[in-house]
Amino acid sequence: MKYMKEKLGTKGETIIETLVAILILTVSAMLLAEVSAAAVRMNQKIEDVDKNYRDELAVVEKQDASFKGEITIKRLSDGHTYTYDVNFFGNEGDLTSYQAKAEGIEWKP
């Protein structure tokens, strides 16, 4: 009889163990939700940057929105400078290309 009472008293989980398990599951679910939300925000930001890059690249490749300018390059080894008349292509973004005019190349010692 005594053996049966001891066996019945140790059977199952206590309320503390159940509460700890619920707490662990809740914290894990909150962390998972936060990581998922951060991934969605990061993905949206990357999509915006990619769209802007593709828009600027399309303008540069079409060679639209051109304006004229001059580029001066100084050679570090001997100090010679080279000046080129160029056409710039692009918008006001970070991506710009240029094309030298054949008649605009000039060498200055």
FENPEHU-V865867 format. One record per residue. N is the residue number from 0. NEAR is the number of other ideal C-beta (glycine too) atoms within 12 Angstrom. Layout:
N/NEAR, N/NEAR
This chain:
0/7, 1/8, 2/9, 3/10, 4/10, 5/10, 6/11, 7/11, 8/11, 9/11, 10/10, 11/10, 12/12, 13/12, 14/10, 15/10, 16/12, 17/13, 18/13, 19/14, 20/15, 21/15, 22/14, 23/14, 24/14, 25/14, 26/14, 27/14, 28/14, 29/14, 30/14, 31/14, 32/14, 33/14, 34/14, 35/14, 36/14, 37/14, 38/14, 39/14, 40/14, 41/14, 42/14, 43/14, 44/14, 45/14, 46/14, 47/14, 48/17, 49/14, 50/15, 51/19, 52/19, 53/16, 54/22, 55/24, 56/22, 57/19, 58/24, 59/25, 60/15, 61/15, 62/18, 63/18, 64/21, 65/20, 66/18, 67/16, 68/20, 69/20, 70/22, 71/18, 72/18, 73/14, 74/13, 75/8, 76/6, 77/9, 78/11, 79/15, 80/17, 81/21, 82/20, 83/24, 84/21, 85/25, 86/24, 87/26, 88/25, 89/27, 90/22, 91/13, 92/20, 93/15, 94/22, 95/23, 96/23, 97/22, 98/21, 99/21, 100/19, 101/11, 102/9, 103/20, 104/17, 105/19, 106/13, 107/14, 108/11
